[in-house]
């Protein structure tokens, strides 16, 4: 009787392990993996400010989807991190059209955006928090990524 009970428990544990692995693989196949990074381009992008001044921008904020599934309703929030009394401030990028977001990122897609803030700082902050929001087959997700720009005055 004890041996039968142990065998039954072992069988139940095995079935549960197989089911958990199957469900985990199913969830992963439906998941996008949205991230962001800074990329410096040697060829500058020209961005026009509201006052008519044209800025040459080398840094791009590149959104990416490294997951196997499509990411829908992708939006971003950007905060600059300051060491002084300004602290953490929400920012807007200059070269983003009002209807550009939300967007869809298919697997393997890179989406570059020239990284020039609407607000001017002197000196420019070097650290930023990018909050990425998206939806995929596994639900809704939020990821915060802290990025650091390198020295740009060479």
GROMACS elastic network, one bead per residue, 0.5 to 0.9 nm:
[ bonds ]
;  ai    aj funct       b0    kb
    1     4     6  0.51328   500
    1     5     6  0.63233   500
    1     6     6  0.87482   500
    2     5     6  0.50802   500
    2     6     6  0.62324   500
    2     7     6  0.86186   500
    3     6     6  0.51099   500
    3     7     6  0.61308   500
    3     8     6  0.85676   500
    4     7     6  0.50663   500
    4     8     6  0.60931   500
    4     9     6  0.86127   500
    5     8     6  0.50700   500
    5     9     6  0.61636   500
    5    10     6  0.85594   500
    6     9     6  0.51393   500
    6    10     6  0.61217   500
    6    11     6  0.85864   500
    7    10     6  0.50411   500
    7    11     6  0.61398   500
    7    12     6  0.86467   500
    8    11     6  0.50584   500
    8    12     6  0.62118   500
    8    13     6  0.86664   500
    9    12     6  0.50635   500
    9    13     6  0.61766   500
    9    14     6  0.86088   500
   10    13     6  0.51308   500
   10    14     6  0.61802   500
   10    15     6  0.86603   500
   11    14     6  0.51008   500
   11    15     6  0.61904   500
   11    16     6  0.85778   500
   12    15     6  0.51406   500
   12    16     6  0.60870   500
   12    17     6  0.85585   500
   13    16     6  0.50986   500
   13    17     6  0.61066   500
   13    18     6  0.86686   500
   14    17     6  0.51014   500
   14    18     6  0.62351   500
   14    19     6  0.85905   500
   15    18     6  0.51905   500
   15    19     6  0.60918   500
   15    20     6  0.85173   500
   16    19     6  0.50818   500
   16    20     6  0.60005   500
   16    21     6  0.85730   500
   17    20     6  0.51267   500
   17    21     6  0.61971   500
   17    22     6  0.86044   500
   18    21     6  0.51952   500
   18    22     6  0.61699   500
   18    23     6  0.86597   500
   19    22     6  0.50894   500
   19    23     6  0.61140   500
   19    24     6  0.84852   500
   20    23     6  0.51919   500
   20    24     6  0.60240   500
   20    25     6  0.86145   500
   21    24     6  0.50852   500
   21    25     6  0.61939   500
   21    26     6  0.86160   500
   22    25     6  0.52367   500
   22    26     6  0.62368   500
   22    27     6  0.86965   500
   23    26     6  0.50329   500
   23    27     6  0.61584   500
   23    28     6  0.86186   500
   24    27     6  0.51259   500
   24    28     6  0.61792   500
   24    29     6  0.86809   500
   25    28     6  0.50521   500
   25    29     6  0.61598   500
   25    30     6  0.87496   500
   26    29     6  0.52333   500
   26    30     6  0.65547   500
   26    31     6  0.89134   500
   27    30     6  0.52705   500
   27    31     6  0.63686   500
   27   137     6  0.77680   500
   27   138     6  0.59595   500
   28    31     6  0.50475   500
   28    32     6  0.81802   500
   28    67     6  0.82928   500
   28    68     6  0.77590   500
   28    69     6  0.85027   500
   28   138     6  0.78586   500
   29    32     6  0.82967   500
   29    67     6  0.81089   500
   29    68     6  0.58840   500
   29    69     6  0.64059   500
   29   137     6  0.84408   500
   29   138     6  0.87729   500
   30    67     6  0.85958   500
   30    68     6  0.70404   500
   30    69     6  0.53045   500
   30    70     6  0.80420   500
   30   136     6  0.66639   500
   30   138     6  0.56364   500
   31    67     6  0.61619   500
   31    68     6  0.64555   500
   31    69     6  0.52428   500
   31    70     6  0.75676   500
   31    71     6  0.79160   500
   31   135     6  0.88136   500
   31   136     6  0.58523   500
   31   137     6  0.59822   500
   31   138     6  0.55739   500
   31   139     6  0.82276   500
   32    65     6  0.62925   500
   32    66     6  0.68472   500
   32    68     6  0.60144   500
   32    70     6  0.57472   500
   32    71     6  0.54013   500
   32    72     6  0.89631   500
   32   105     6  0.86886   500
   32   106     6  0.84616   500
   32   107     6  0.72700   500
   32   134     6  0.84997   500
   32   135     6  0.81313   500
   32   136     6  0.61191   500
   32   137     6  0.80934   500
   32   138     6  0.83823   500
   33    64     6  0.79350   500
   33    65     6  0.52097   500
   33    66     6  0.50545   500
   33    68     6  0.78295   500
   33    69     6  0.80758   500
   33    70     6  0.88753   500
   33    71     6  0.78347   500
   33   107     6  0.84831   500
   34    63     6  0.70912   500
   34    64     6  0.55655   500
   34    66     6  0.64277   500
   34    67     6  0.72865   500
   34    71     6  0.73559   500
   34    74     6  0.86222   500
   34   105     6  0.82448   500
   34   132     6  0.73011   500
   34   133     6  0.84737   500
   34   134     6  0.77087   500
   34   143     6  0.80361   500
   35    62     6  0.83515   500
   35    63     6  0.58249   500
   35    64     6  0.53213   500
   35    65     6  0.64198   500
   35    66     6  0.76878   500
   35   132     6  0.72896   500
   35   143     6  0.77893   500
   35   144     6  0.88047   500
   35   145     6  0.75933   500
   36    61     6  0.67385   500
   36    62     6  0.54965   500
   36    64     6  0.60665   500
   36    65     6  0.88402   500
   36   130     6  0.75234   500
   36   132     6  0.80752   500
   36   145     6  0.70822   500
   36   147     6  0.84345   500
   37    60     6  0.82491   500
   37    61     6  0.58560   500
   37    62     6  0.54079   500
   37    63     6  0.68139   500
   37    64     6  0.83229   500
   37   145     6  0.83935   500
   37   147     6  0.68203   500
   38    59     6  0.64052   500
   38    60     6  0.56500   500
   38    62     6  0.60877   500
   38    63     6  0.89895   500
   38   115     6  0.84116   500
   38   147     6  0.71618   500
   38   148     6  0.78504   500
   38   149     6  0.71394   500
   39    58     6  0.81662   500
   39    59     6  0.56641   500
   39    60     6  0.52375   500
   39    61     6  0.65034   500
   39    62     6  0.67404   500
   39   112     6  0.84969   500
   40    43     6  0.88432   500
   40    44     6  0.89838   500
   40    58     6  0.54280   500
   40    60     6  0.62888   500
   40    61     6  0.89884   500
   41    44     6  0.64581   500
   41    45     6  0.85080   500
   41    57     6  0.85629   500
   41    58     6  0.52005   500
   41    59     6  0.63617   500
   41    60     6  0.74326   500
   42    58     6  0.66045   500
   43    57     6  0.86907   500
   43    58     6  0.69150   500
   44    56     6  0.54987   500
   44    57     6  0.52277   500
   44    59     6  0.82849   500
   45    55     6  0.81147   500
   45    56     6  0.55456   500
   45    57     6  0.50864   500
   45    58     6  0.64915   500
   45    59     6  0.87850   500
   45    60     6  0.89731   500
   45   114     6  0.68735   500
   46    54     6  0.63129   500
   46    55     6  0.56531   500
   46    57     6  0.62151   500
   46   114     6  0.86883   500
   47    53     6  0.84216   500
   47    54     6  0.55603   500
   47    55     6  0.52253   500
   47    56     6  0.63578   500
   47    57     6  0.70329   500
   47    94     6  0.75448   500
   47    95     6  0.64879   500
   47   114     6  0.78526   500
   47   116     6  0.79510   500
   48    51     6  0.80502   500
   48    52     6  0.59871   500
   48    53     6  0.57713   500
   48    55     6  0.61496   500
   48    56     6  0.88134   500
   48    94     6  0.80446   500
   48    95     6  0.79597   500
   49    52     6  0.53374   500
   49    53     6  0.53164   500
   49    54     6  0.61143   500
   49    55     6  0.72193   500
   49    94     6  0.69676   500
   49    95     6  0.86161   500
   49   118     6  0.75657   500
   50    53     6  0.73814   500
   50    94     6  0.86562   500
   50   118     6  0.85456   500
   51    54     6  0.88685   500
   55   116     6  0.83343   500
   57    60     6  0.77223   500
   57   114     6  0.63493   500
   57   115     6  0.68571   500
   57   116     6  0.66981   500
   58   114     6  0.74184   500
   58   115     6  0.78116   500
   58   152     6  0.87978   500
   59   113     6  0.86170   500
   59   114     6  0.62247   500
   59   115     6  0.54723   500
   59   116     6  0.79580   500
   59   149     6  0.80999   500
   60   112     6  0.58271   500
   60   113     6  0.52493   500
   60   116     6  0.83688   500
   61   111     6  0.81248   500
   61   112     6  0.56510   500
   61   113     6  0.51602   500
   61   114     6  0.62964   500
   61   115     6  0.56528   500
   62   110     6  0.63043   500
   62   111     6  0.53270   500
   62   113     6  0.62022   500
   62   114     6  0.85992   500
   63   105     6  0.85368   500
   63   109     6  0.81427   500
   63   110     6  0.57211   500
   63   112     6  0.63202   500
   63   113     6  0.81173   500
   63   132     6  0.89275   500
   64   105     6  0.73104   500
   64   106     6  0.88519   500
   64   107     6  0.82518   500
   64   108     6  0.69209   500
   64   109     6  0.56741   500
   64   111     6  0.62622   500
   64   112     6  0.86983   500
   65    68     6  0.82773   500
   65    69     6  0.84167   500
   65    70     6  0.77699   500
   65    71     6  0.72744   500
   65   105     6  0.62234   500
   65   106     6  0.66984   500
   65   107     6  0.53292   500
   65   108     6  0.54693   500
   65   109     6  0.57783   500
   65   110     6  0.70281   500
   66    69     6  0.86678   500
   66   107     6  0.60435   500
   66   108     6  0.55345   500
   66   109     6  0.78354   500
   67    70     6  0.76558   500
   67    71     6  0.86114   500
   67   106     6  0.87575   500
   67   107     6  0.58144   500
   67   108     6  0.74146   500
   68   106     6  0.85472   500
   68   107     6  0.56034   500
   68   108     6  0.81310   500
   69   106     6  0.69372   500
   69   107     6  0.57888   500
   69   136     6  0.70924   500
   69   137     6  0.75209   500
   70   104     6  0.71947   500
   70   105     6  0.58615   500
   70   107     6  0.56047   500
   70   135     6  0.86814   500
   70   136     6  0.64102   500
   70   137     6  0.81713   500
   71    74     6  0.66336   500
   71   103     6  0.84377   500
   71   104     6  0.56851   500
   71   105     6  0.50683   500
   71   106     6  0.62716   500
   71   107     6  0.78109   500
   71   134     6  0.60274   500
   71   135     6  0.57661   500
   71   136     6  0.51571   500
   71   137     6  0.84289   500
   72   102     6  0.77736   500
   72   103     6  0.65199   500
   72   105     6  0.65971   500
   72   106     6  0.84662   500
   72   134     6  0.58371   500
   72   135     6  0.51133   500
   72   136     6  0.60416   500
   73   101     6  0.76339   500
   73   103     6  0.54407   500
   73   104     6  0.60462   500
   73   105     6  0.87247   500
   73   133     6  0.75862   500
   73   134     6  0.53704   500
   73   135     6  0.60073   500
   73   136     6  0.86743   500
   74   101     6  0.69188   500
   74   103     6  0.50881   500
   74   104     6  0.60931   500
   74   105     6  0.74029   500
   74   132     6  0.70693   500
   74   133     6  0.55074   500
   74   135     6  0.71128   500
   75   101     6  0.58273   500
   75   102     6  0.50984   500
   75   103     6  0.69752   500
   75   131     6  0.82552   500
   75   132     6  0.60439   500
   75   133     6  0.52161   500
   75   134     6  0.66080   500
   76   101     6  0.81921   500
   76   102     6  0.85002   500
   76   130     6  0.66504   500
   76   131     6  0.54922   500
   76   133     6  0.62163   500
   76   134     6  0.89386   500
   77    90     6  0.73820   500
   77    91     6  0.75835   500
   77    92     6  0.79660   500
   77   129     6  0.80926   500
   77   130     6  0.57448   500
   77   132     6  0.67641   500
   77   133     6  0.84196   500
   78    89     6  0.82821   500
   78    90     6  0.57194   500
   78    91     6  0.53224   500
   78    92     6  0.67895   500
   78    93     6  0.82738   500
   78   128     6  0.68577   500
   78   129     6  0.58350   500
   78   131     6  0.64268   500
   79    88     6  0.60438   500
   79    89     6  0.51056   500
   79    91     6  0.54455   500
   79    92     6  0.85809   500
   79   127     6  0.87031   500
   79   128     6  0.55225   500
   79   129     6  0.51498   500
   79   130     6  0.65957   500
   79   131     6  0.83749   500
   80    87     6  0.80201   500
   80    88     6  0.56354   500
   80    89     6  0.53050   500
   80    90     6  0.64479   500
   80    91     6  0.66667   500
   80   125     6  0.64467   500
   80   126     6  0.79372   500
   80   127     6  0.62160   500
   80   129     6  0.65316   500
   80   130     6  0.89183   500
   81    86     6  0.80817   500
   81    87     6  0.58138   500
   81    89     6  0.67364   500
   81   125     6  0.65559   500
   81   126     6  0.75987   500
   81   127     6  0.53858   500
   81   128     6  0.54834   500
   81   129     6  0.73506   500
   82    85     6  0.74848   500
   82    86     6  0.58931   500
   82    88     6  0.61504   500
   82    89     6  0.79973   500
   82   125     6  0.61183   500
   82   126     6  0.82353   500
   82   127     6  0.75897   500
   82   128     6  0.88665   500
   83    86     6  0.74074   500
   83    87     6  0.61940   500
   83    88     6  0.88409   500
   83   125     6  0.85908   500
   84    87     6  0.61028   500
   86    89     6  0.68803   500
   88   128     6  0.86441   500
   88   129     6  0.88361   500
   91   117     6  0.66675   500
   91   118     6  0.73507   500
   91   119     6  0.73811   500
   92    95     6  0.89784   500
   92    96     6  0.82131   500
   92   116     6  0.85735   500
   92   117     6  0.58163   500
   92   118     6  0.57785   500
   92   119     6  0.77297   500
   93    96     6  0.59392   500
   93   113     6  0.84328   500
   93   114     6  0.79518   500
   93   115     6  0.64465   500
   93   116     6  0.56494   500
   93   118     6  0.56502   500
   93   119     6  0.86329   500
   94    97     6  0.84642   500
   94   114     6  0.81277   500
   94   115     6  0.77052   500
   94   116     6  0.56026   500
   94   117     6  0.53450   500
   94   119     6  0.85172   500
   95   113     6  0.71939   500
   95   114     6  0.64367   500
   95   115     6  0.78164   500
   95   116     6  0.71974   500
   95   117     6  0.84427   500
   95   118     6  0.85836   500
   96    99     6  0.82762   500
   96   100     6  0.64309   500
   96   101     6  0.84425   500
   96   113     6  0.75243   500
   96   114     6  0.85624   500
   97   100     6  0.51350   500
   97   101     6  0.80610   500
   98   101     6  0.73171   500
   99   102     6  0.76779   500
  100   103     6  0.67269   500
  101   104     6  0.87413   500
  102   134     6  0.87543   500
  104   134     6  0.88020   500
  105   108     6  0.81378   500
  105   109     6  0.60335   500
  105   110     6  0.79485   500
  105   111     6  0.79750   500
  106   109     6  0.55995   500
  106   110     6  0.89449   500
  112   115     6  0.88989   500
  113   116     6  0.88677   500
  116   119     6  0.86484   500
  117   120     6  0.68852   500
  117   121     6  0.89485   500
  120   123     6  0.88146   500
  120   124     6  0.75755   500
  121   125     6  0.73441   500
  122   125     6  0.81422   500
  123   126     6  0.88943   500
  125   128     6  0.76891   500
  125   148     6  0.88676   500
  125   149     6  0.82280   500
  126   147     6  0.82384   500
  126   148     6  0.53948   500
  126   150     6  0.69829   500
  126   151     6  0.81034   500
  127   146     6  0.70483   500
  127   147     6  0.57311   500
  127   149     6  0.63663   500
  128   145     6  0.82363   500
  128   146     6  0.56690   500
  128   147     6  0.52913   500
  128   148     6  0.63525   500
  128   149     6  0.82508   500
  129   144     6  0.65016   500
  129   145     6  0.56112   500
  129   147     6  0.62473   500
  129   148     6  0.88740   500
  130   143     6  0.81489   500
  130   144     6  0.55944   500
  130   145     6  0.51905   500
  130   146     6  0.63076   500
  130   147     6  0.74779   500
  131   142     6  0.68256   500
  131   143     6  0.57173   500
  131   145     6  0.64335   500
  131   146     6  0.87772   500
  132   141     6  0.80235   500
  132   142     6  0.55535   500
  132   143     6  0.51820   500
  132   144     6  0.62093   500
  132   145     6  0.79200   500
  133   140     6  0.75746   500
  133   141     6  0.57665   500
  133   143     6  0.67078   500
  133   144     6  0.88845   500
  134   139     6  0.85594   500
  134   140     6  0.58862   500
  134   141     6  0.54189   500
  134   142     6  0.66809   500
  134   143     6  0.89141   500
  135   138     6  0.76875   500
  135   139     6  0.56176   500
  135   141     6  0.60978   500
  135   142     6  0.89485   500
  136   139     6  0.54270   500
  136   140     6  0.65066   500
  136   141     6  0.81255   500
  137   140     6  0.85427   500
  138   141     6  0.88139   500
  149   152     6  0.81462   500
  151   154     6  0.73520   500
